[in-house]
Amino acid sequence: MLVVLSGLPGTGKTTIGKALARRRAATYVRVDEIEHALKQGANSARDIGPEGYLVAFAIASSNLKVGNLVIGDSVNPVPESRCGWRSVATELGSPVLDVEVICSDETEHRRRVETRTADIVGFEPPTWAYVKARDYAAWTEDRLVLDTAVLNVGAAVSQIEARIDALIGKAASGA
């Protein structure tokens, strides 16, 4: 099964994703880490376009093929990236759960962005101005929306786990 965590920087995707990966012993695939490694390898600060997502899709596919639960962590700002994740799972007949992580409290969201430290060596977290200016297309697809302004990490993970269990049960029953 593939769980895709999406949302703007600073909403809590990574914190939730890592907690879920620990609880479920899942494969965790973070596009920020992949993009950072690609930029380091190219010795460039340039925007690498879709390359990070394409690598993430390939890693997710490899792990789904061997039966792992995979958690994808990325902004997914456009329908094309969201569709890319879903295609990985669909091509393998694997259930997929889209999760949009938001923080409806702008003051809290800004505080998180401005006070966080990078957990990737050499990575510069985005500024609040960057987050506010970022293109982020409204969702039209069905998804689980988690608002971290009102949910703590444990509650968010529990909601995802309930959906995972329901989807796995549905897939097992052939429904």
Buried (B, 14 or more C-beta within 10 A) or exposed (E): BBBBBBBBBBBBBBBBBBBBBEEBEBBBBBBBBBBBBBBEEEEEEEEBEEBBBEBBBEBBBBBBEEEBBBBBBBBBBEEEBBEBBBEBBEEEEBBBBBBBBBBEBEEBBBBBBEEBEEEBEEBEBBEBEEBEEEEEEEBEEEBBEBBBBEBEBEEBBBBBBEBBEEBBEEEEEEE
